[in-house]
Amino acid sequence: MRLWRSWVELFEEETPETPRFDPVHLAVVLVACQAAVGIVFWLLWTAMVYEGGFGTGEGKLGNFLALALIAAVVEALRRADRRHGRGKK
C-alpha cells in the first residue's frame, strides 16, 4: 500500500514551490549533449588520427582546422559557463 501511495503522489497536483520538469526540455538537453559529444569526438579523431594525425602528410590543413575548431568550441563553452555562473549569483 505504501508503494501505491508513493506512485499516486507522483501524479498529484504540484504546489507552486515545487520545481517543474518539462520532459521535452530534458529530452532536448540529452540529445544536444549526445550530439556535442559526438562532434567533439569526431573532431578529435580527425585531428589526431586522420592521415597520420597532427602535422603529417596531406591531411595537415584538415587536422589544423579541426584543432582550431575544437579550440573555438572549448572557448565558447568556457565563456558560456562563466556567463551562466555570473547570472546565478
Protein Blocks (a to p, Z undefined) as FASTA:
>chain_A
ZZmmmmmmmmmccdfkbccddfklmmmmmmmmmmmmmmmmmmmmmmmmggniahiajllm
mmmmmmmmmmmmmmmmmmmmmmmmmmmZZ
